[in-house]
């Protein structure tokens, strides 16, 4: 994801239609990566209400949020991990505060889980930036990192065995074939998304259209007004301060570390993965399925308690703490007083 570019190379100004098409394809491709990491990767199996049209609609919703976050990244092209964590928080709070409603359900815990802890840290920091960077470097680190992510995904899946099923859902213990099919679909979506992001790299002037930003925000606002406000009329009192916090923090960071030119590409800019570097990602589904198969005989059919439930709970607690610490550290790095030069 990091391209280490201070300023985009001088290139002929593309036609507006070509620029819009490239930007749209880029956003949809990164939306597929985000959909895989944030949405279906969270679950262990196909859910009772899953369908092809439903998955496509969810992918488009995630792509819409991705487009908004990338436009903010272009508006404030900051460098470094604090800015990346803040962008992740923005992405997570938009997903869980507009597309879904979990940010309002168990305050203040829900401010971090899942918006920052899962969407922000795992999808944006790891999925957008860290993993593509490792894969592009290649070598044994790419293979080990992919295998580790697969094992972590398998362990998370096993932890769901201890969870009581949601209303209208079956217990989250698919058989090995069903789990393998599910993991395969999610992995293919992520790999294809990484490849397409690499194939349509954006240029300095892309995703800067004012009308595109207005349209994206209008659709998100309309969705929130229709789906969120009727049942949670006080939701803006929670979401608006969170979004304002990210906006003003990124603006402050951008002023502290100004880009070298108006077309500067942020260090957090997703770069995708070239085809020759995608091979290690095969270990993600392979490792997840192998761990799942190894532990499947240990499932005792106990829901809401037992070791698997404790493992799931431990994962939630640890990632929530990591997300809270990362966000606090990023805000401190942003707002701490600066010594005179």
Residue pairs with C-beta under 8 A, 6 or more apart in sequence:
1 128
1 129
1 130
1 132
1 133
1 268
1 269
1 270
1 271
2 129
2 133
2 267
2 268
2 269
2 271
3 265
3 267
3 269
3 271
4 267
5 264
5 265
5 269
6 259
6 260
6 261
6 264
7 204
7 259
7 260
7 261
7 263
7 264
7 265
8 203
8 204
8 261
8 263
8 264
8 265
11 203
13 205
14 22
14 203
14 205
19 203
19 205
19 206
20 209
20 212
22 200
22 202
22 206
23 202
23 206
23 207
23 212
25 196
25 200
26 196
26 197
26 200
26 201
26 202
26 206
26 207
27 63
27 66
27 67
27 70
27 207
28 59
28 60
28 63
28 196
29 192
29 193
29 194
29 195
29 196
29 197
29 200
29 272
30 63
30 66
30 70
30 128
30 193
30 197
30 270
31 59
31 60
31 62
31 63
31 64
31 66
31 67
31 193
32 59
32 63
32 189
32 190
32 192
32 193
32 196
33 127
33 128
33 189
33 190
33 193
33 194
33 197
33 270
34 62
34 63
34 65
34 66
34 91
34 123
34 127
34 128
34 193
35 55
35 58
35 59
35 62
35 63
35 189
36 186
36 187
36 189
36 190
36 193
37 122
37 123
37 126
37 127
37 190
38 62
38 95
38 118
38 119
38 122
38 123
39 58
39 62
40 55
40 182
40 185
40 186
40 189
41 153
41 186
41 190
42 114
42 118
43 160
43 172
43 182
44 156
44 157
44 160
44 172
44 173
44 174
44 179
44 182
45 170
45 172
45 174
45 178
45 179
45 182
46 174
46 178
46 182
47 169
48 168
48 169
48 170
49 168
61 99
61 223
62 95
62 99
64 216
64 219
64 220
65 91
65 94
65 95
65 98
65 99
65 220
66 91
67 207
67 212
67 216
68 94
68 213
68 216
68 217
68 220
69 87
69 90
69 91
69 94
69 124
70 207
70 270
71 207
71 208
71 212
71 213
71 216
72 87
72 90
72 246
72 247
72 250
73 87
73 266
73 268
73 269
74 207
74 208
74 266
75 250
76 83
76 250
76 251
76 253
76 254
76 266
77 254
77 259
77 264
77 265
77 266
78 250
78 253
78 254
78 257
78 266
78 267
78 268
79 257
79 266
79 267
79 268
80 253
80 257
80 267
81 125
81 330
82 253
82 329
82 330
82 333
82 334
83 250
83 253
83 266
83 267
83 268
83 330
84 124
84 125
84 129
84 267
84 268
85 120
85 121
85 125
85 326
85 327
85 329
85 330
86 246
86 249
86 250
86 253
86 327
86 330
86 331
86 334
87 124
87 246
87 250
87 268
88 116
88 119
88 120
88 121
88 123
88 124
88 125
89 115
89 116
89 120
89 242
89 246
89 327
90 243
90 246
91 119
91 120
91 123
91 124
92 114
92 115
92 116
92 118
92 119
92 120
92 123
92 124
93 103
93 115
93 116
93 239
93 242
93 243
93 246
94 220
94 243
95 115
95 119
96 102
96 103
96 110
96 114
96 115
96 119
97 103
97 104
97 115
97 224
97 228
97 235
97 238
97 239
97 242
98 220
98 223
98 224
98 228
98 239
99 223
101 227
101 228
101 231
101 232
101 235
102 110
102 114
102 115
103 110
103 111
103 115
103 238
103 239
103 242
104 110
104 232
104 235
104 238
107 238
109 320
111 242
112 320
112 323
112 324
112 327
113 316
113 319
113 320
113 323
116 323
116 324
116 326
116 327
117 316
117 319
117 320
117 322
117 323
117 324
118 319
118 323
120 323
120 326
120 327
121 319
121 322
121 323
121 326
122 319
125 326
126 149
127 190
128 268
128 270
129 268
129 270
131 145
131 146
131 149
132 194
132 270
132 271
132 272
132 273
134 141
134 142
134 145
135 142
135 145
135 146
135 194
135 273
135 277
135 278
135 280
135 281
136 271
136 273
136 274
136 277
138 277
142 277
142 280
143 280
143 283
145 280
146 280
146 281
146 282
146 283
146 284
146 287
147 283
147 284
147 287
148 287
149 284
149 287
150 283
150 284
150 285
150 286
150 287
150 288
150 290
150 291
151 287
151 288
151 291
153 183
153 284
153 287
153 288
154 287
154 288
154 289
154 290
154 291
154 292
154 295
155 291
155 311
155 315
156 312
156 315
157 179
157 288
157 292
158 291
158 292
158 295
158 308
158 311
159 308
159 309
159 311
159 312
159 315
160 172
160 173
160 308
160 312
161 172
161 173
161 299
161 308
162 302
162 303
162 304
162 305
162 306
162 307
162 308
162 309
162 310
162 311
162 312
163 172
163 303
163 304
163 309
163 312
164 303
164 304
165 171
165 172
165 303
171 303
173 299
173 301
174 182
176 289
176 292
176 293
176 296
179 289
179 292
180 285
180 289
183 285
183 288
183 289
184 285
186 285
187 281
187 284
187 285
190 281
190 284
191 278
191 281
193 272
194 272
194 273
194 278
194 281
195 272
195 273
195 274
195 275
195 278
196 272
197 270
197 271
197 272
197 273
198 271
198 272
198 273
198 274
198 275
199 272
201 271
201 272
202 265
202 269
203 263
204 261
204 262
204 263
204 264
204 265
205 263
224 235
228 235
229 235
229 236
245 331
249 330
249 331
249 334
249 335
252 334
252 335
253 334
256 338
259 266
273 281
299 308
300 306
302 308
302 309
303 309
